[in-house]
Amino acid sequence: MVFTSLEFLTLFLPLVLLIYVLSPTSWRNGVLLIGSWVFFGWLSPMFMLLHTVLTAITWVGGLLIDRAPDGSKSRVRWLTAMIVLNVLVLCWYKYANILAATLNEALMSQGAMPLEWQKVALPAGLSFIVLQAISYLVDVYRRTVKVERSFVDYATYLLMFGQSIAGPIIRYSWVSEELSHRGLSWGNFSLGARRFMIGMSMKVLVADSLAPLVDAAFALPEPSFVDAWIGCLAYSLQLFFDFAGYSAMAIGIGLMLGFHFPENFNRPYLANSIQDFWRRWHLSLSSWIRDYLYIPFGGNRGSKWMIYRNLLLTMAIAGLWHGGDSWNFLLWGTAHGVALCVARIWGNAGWLRIPTALSHVLTLLFVALAWTLFRAPDFATAMTMYAGQFGLNAFALGDALAATLRPTHAIAALLGVFCVIAPIYQQRVETRYGHNALFVVLGSVWPVLGFLLSFALIASRETVPFLYFQF
């Protein structure tokens, strides 16, 4: 069950919201927790069991860390044990398969028999739950937050179905007050419903419509220059609207439940540098790796080589966090680390300033090329796509991709490009037409129309999972 499934839209979400609204205030965390357990159990009972056990262990770990005296060895040991446990659990589900496959390839290359291996399924939401648990434990250790003594409240924070599957990555300090004291209002509910509908339109009308085109392009054995760039640019739009759409839906659900989650994207494709891109893309992850990886590693302190090491190491770990189906994610993260180092060297050296327009183009070019590595199922496929993108194959649109193209792909791409560019002119349009009655009516109606069209498409075809569910 995903947000864009009929079961979620017509059964689960309406029923949970109804019970939640009718429940006494003191019962609402319990209702939300039970709903979250049902949500994960619907996906897989094993997922629910794993998440519940991990939640119980980290809750107890937080209590033990809080009880230990400041500066004591026991306090450090409990924090270390909890972090190691979470990391080991995540690494097992993320990297057991690829490590086994790599080992078997090495054995077969030496003429030995491969080991028998039953593929391990990655529990939905584990990557995000682990990061939230680690941030909570570290903040309790630092005493920047008070330890949560209610298991129900802590489990509600960690397992909340609205955002635990694919973010935003919520820190306990952001919602600690609302976990114990939050109200329901028609204004927040309406705003949340609007955000949910907008996010659903982003996912279904743009991302899902481009998905078949992207799949076809990345499956070509020898993509031409045009083939490869159509596939790359289509994936750039698909990934953004899929992930940003989920984040908008999660923020919308949070508002309907009385929570205020932070924004997770800030027009990333309008960035004019790689540093600016990471200040705009997946904001909750960017701030998490800054505060819990980069700064603890040393951040900007020390020699310039230490700073470059910290950047490379932080981004490599961020790449590893994204997935374990191939080593491409590690390469993708390392590539972004190298780009951040180069940008820092260029800025510190005082070399020729790149014009803003050119810097914007270069940033988007690098990001798109890196997305190719991110999307390719293995390194060989990535090299095949790069061969096409750098003109090593034919130039013109190939027959195979031409047969896949449909008018819906062009409409979805144009809609996506419009939504990327529109924020540039948003302020001046709102200044000029913001008080116009027609403008106000259209601003209220179009999310509903987008939702209804999206719902019709969902009912007419198979559900397309969110891309970040695999991470």
N, C-alpha and C positions, 0 to 999 in steps of 0.2 A: 504494500500500500504506500503510494507516494502522494504528494500534494495534488498532482494533476491526474489522479485516478478517480473514477466514478465512486468507488467505495468511500474514499476520503471526503469528496465534495458533497455527496448526497446522504451519507450515513454517519461516518465517524465525526467529522468536524461539527455538523449541526447538533448531533446528540451530545457531544462533550460540552459545547458552548451552552446548550440549554440546561444541562445538569449543573454546570459551573455557575451560571447566572442565578439559578434558583437555590443554590446551596447557601447556607450561612457563611459569613466571611471566614470564620475560623476553620471551616471544612474545605475551603477552596484549594489549598495546597494539596490536600489529600486527594481531592477529585482530579486535580491536574496530574498528580503522580500516578494514580491508577490509570488515567487516560494514556499517559506516556508508556506505562507498562503494557497496556493493551496494544498501543501502536507498535512497539518493538516486538511484542509477542506475535502480532499479525505478520510481521516480516519473518520472524523465526523465534520460536521459544528459546533456542540456545542463545540468541542475541540478548533477549531480555534477561536470561539467567546470568550471563557474563557481565552485562552492565550493572545488574543489581549487586552481584558479588563485589565487583570493583568499586562500586559506590560505597558499599558497607565498609570495605577495607580502608578506603581513603578517608571516610568520615571518622573512623576510629583513629587513623593515623593523624588527622588534624587535631583530635583531642589530646593525643599523646604528645605531639609537638608543643601544643599550647601549655600542657601541664609541666613540661620540662623547663628548668630555669634557663634564663637568657645566658648565652655564652657557654652552656654546658655541653659536654661531648654527647650526652644522650639526646639532646635536642638536634644536634647535627646528624647523629646517626639515624634518628627517626625520619628526618627529612630526606636523607640520602636513600634510606631503604624504600620509602614511598615513591620517590622519583625513579629509582632503579626498577622497582616493580612495575610501575606504569609503562616505562620505556620498554622493558622486556616483553610485556604483554603486547604492546603495539608492534614491536619488531617481529615477534613471532607471527602474528597475523599478517603483517605487511611483507615480510621478507623470507619467510620459511619456504615459500614456493620457488622464488627465484634462486635462492641459495641451493635448494635441492636440484633445480634444473641446471644451474651452473656446474654443480658437482657432477651430475650425470653426464653433461657434455664433456667434462674433463676426463671422466672414466672411459667413456666411449672413444674419445680420441686416442686413448692408450690401449684400446682393444679390450677393455674390461666390460663386464655386464653392468648396466645401470641399476641403481637402487630402485626398489618399488616405492612409489610415493603417492599418497592420497592427498589431492589438492586441498589446501586449507582455505576456507571461505572467510573473507574479511567481514566482520560484523558491521552493519551499517551504523555510522555515527561514532565508531570507536576513536578515530583520529581526533575528532573535535572534543569528545568527552575526556580523553586523556589530557589534552592541552588545558582544558578548563580545570581538571583536577589538579594538575601540576601548578597552575597559577594560584589556585586557592591555597594549596599546601605551602607554597613559597611565601605568599602574602601572610599566612598565619605565622610562619616562622619569623618573618620580618616585623610582625605585629602591626602591619598596615591595615589588617581587618581583624575583627573579633571572630573567634572560632564559632562555628555554628553548632549548637548543642542539640538541636532538633534534627533527628535523622530524616524525618519527612520533609522539612524545609530544605535540607542539604540535597536530598535526592531529587526534590522538585527542581532545584537550581541546576543540577548536573544532567538530569535526564529529560528536561522539558522538551516535549515532542516538537514544539514549534521551530526550534533552532538547533537542536543537538545533532541532527543528521548531517547538516552541511553548513553550519554557522549562521550568523556571526558567532565568533568565539567570545562568549560572554564571561567577563570576570565577575567574581562574587561581589566585589565592592560596587559594581555598577547596579546590582539588583538587590543588595542585602536589605535595604530599607523597604523596597516593594515586596520582598518575600514575606515580610511581617505586617506591613501596612500599605495596602493599595486599594484604591477605589475603582469602581466601574462607572463610566459616564457614557452617555450617548454620543458625545463629541468624539471621544477616543475610539469608541466602537466604530463609528462611521468612518473616521480617518483610517483606522486599521483595515476595515473592509475595503476601502478605496485602494490602499497600498497592496492588499492581497490581490485584488483584481488586476491592478497594473502589473504586478509581478507575474501573475498567471498569463497575461497577454504577452509579456516579454518572452516567457518560456515557450508557450505554445505557438504563437504566431510567427516568431522570428527563429528562435533556437531550434525548435522541433522541425520547422519547415526546411531549415538548412541542413539538418542532420543527414538525410539521404545523399545529398550532394557531396558533403564532406566524406562520408563513408566511401562513396564511389571514387572520389579523387585519390584518397589514400590507399585504395586497393589496386590502382593502376600499376602494371609492371614497369612501364616506361612512360611516365607522364611527360607531356610536352611542357614548354615554358608556360603557356596559357593554362593548361590543365593544373599544373602545380600551384600557380598563383591563385587560380580560382579556388582550389581546395584550401590553400593556406588562409586566404582572406575570409572565405566562408567560415572556416573554423574559428578565426579570430572573433567574428561576430557571434557565432554559435556559442562559444565558451562564455563570452561576456554576458549575453542575454540569458543564457541558461543559469549561470551562477548568480548574477545580479538579480535575475527574476526570482530565484529561490530566496535570496536574502530579503527582497522586498516582501515576499509572501510571509517569511518568518517574522519580519518586523511588524507586518500587518496583524498576524495572529497574536503576537505579543501585545500590541495595542488593544486588541479586542479583549485580552485577558487582564489588562491593567498594567502591563510591563512596558517600559520604554527602552528598547534595544537601540544601540548606536547604529548609524549608517555604516555599511560595509564597502561602499564604492563611492567615488567622487569623480566621475567623468574621466576614467583612466586613459582613454584614447585621445584625450585632449592634452596629455602630458607633453612637455617640451624637453624633458631629459629623463634619463633612466631613474635618477633619484626621485624626480617628480612623479614618475609612473608608480613607484612603490609607496609614495605618499597618497596615492589615489586608489590603488588596486588592493582588494581584500584587506581593508584597513585593520580589521581585528587581528588578522594573522601578522601583518606588518608590525603593528605595535607590540604583539606578543613576542615575536622573535627579537625585536629591539630590546624589550624590557627584561626578557627571561633568557636570552641567549647572548645577543651582541654586547650589551652593557656588562653582564657578568664575565664575559670573555675578556673584557678590558675596554670595549668600545673605542672611543677616540683618544684614550689615554695611551701613553707610551710612544715609542718611535713610529715613524710612518710605516715601516714594514710590519710592525705589530698590528697597526690599524688595518692594513691590507689583508693580513692573515685573518683578522677577526671578521672582516667582510666576506672573505672567501669561505671560511668555515661556517659562518652563520647561514649563508645562502645555500651551501652544499647540504647542510642539515635540513633547511627548509625544502630543498628538492627531494631529499630522502623521505621527508614526512608525507609528501604528496602521493607516493605510491611505490609498489614493489613488483609490478608485473614485468618491468624491465629496468635496466640501469639508466634509461633515458632521463628519468626525473632527476637523478643525481647530476647528470651532464647539464640538464636544463638549469638547475640551481647554481651549478658552478659557473655556467656561462653568464648568468645574471650577476654573480659575484665578481667575475672578471670585468664585466661592463661597469659595475659600480666603482671598481678600483681605477679603471681607465678614466672614468668621468672625474674622479677625485684627483687623479694625477694631473689631468688636463686643467682643471680649475685652479689647483695650487701652483702650477707652473706659470700661470698667467699667459698662456699661449693665445693665439688668435681667437677672439670671441666668435662663436658660430652664430649667425643670425637666427632669430627665434623660429622663423618659418622653416629653415633648413634643419634646425635642431629638432623640431617637431617631427619632420619627415624621417630623419635618421632614427629617432626614438621608436617611431611606429614600425619602421623597417626592421630594426633589431628585435622588437617584441614579437612581430609576426614570424620572423625566421626562428626565433626561440620556440614559439608555439608549435612549429612543425615538429621539433624534437619532443615537445610535450605530448602531442597527439599521436605520433607514430607508435604502433604497438611494439616495435623493436628498433634497434639501431640500423639494421639493414633497410627497413622501410623509410626511416628518416633520411638515409643517404640517397635512396631512390628519389625521394621528393626533392632533396637539395639538388640533385643532378638536373631535375627538370627546372627548378627555380633559377639555376645559374646557366640555363640555356645549353646544357650538354646533350639534350635530346632534340626532338623537333620543336618548332616554335608554335605552330597553329594549334587550335583546339582539336583534340583528338576525337575520333568517331565514337569511342566508348563513352566519354564524358558528355559529348553532344547528345547522345541518345538518352542520357540521364536527365539533362536539363529540362526543367518545366517552367511555365510562367510563374508558378508559386515561388520558385527559388528566387527569381528576379524581384518579385514583389516583396518577399521577406528580406532580401538583401537591401533593397531600396529603403524599406521601412527601418531596418537596422541602422543604415547610414544616416538617415534623417534623424533618428533618435540620438545618434552620437553627435551630430553637428548642431542639432537644435539648441542645446544649452548655451551655445555661443551667442545666440540672439534672444534667449529667453527673457533676460532682464529688460531689454529695450521693448520687446513685444508686450510684456506685462505692464510696463510703464505707459505704453501708448493705448493698449486695449483692455487693461485690467479691470476697468469699471464699466466696460460695455456689457450690456445684459446678455447679448448673444455669446460673447466670449465666456462669461460666467456659466451660462447654461451648457455650452459645449465642454467646458472644463469639468463639469459634473457628470455629463452623459457619456463621454467617450470611454471612461473606464468600464462602465456597465456594458456598453456595446462590445468592447474588446473581450470582456469576460464571457458574454453570451456566445460570441463567435468562437472563442477558445473552448467553451464547454461543448459546443456543437462538434468541433473537430475531435475533441477527446472521445465523445460518444461514438464517433464514426471510425475510429482507428485504434490500434493498440497503444497502450500507455508507453511513453518514451521516458525512461528513467533520467533523473538529473545526473549530469556528468560528474559532479563532485561526490555523488554517492559512492563511486569507486575509490575515492581517496580516503 
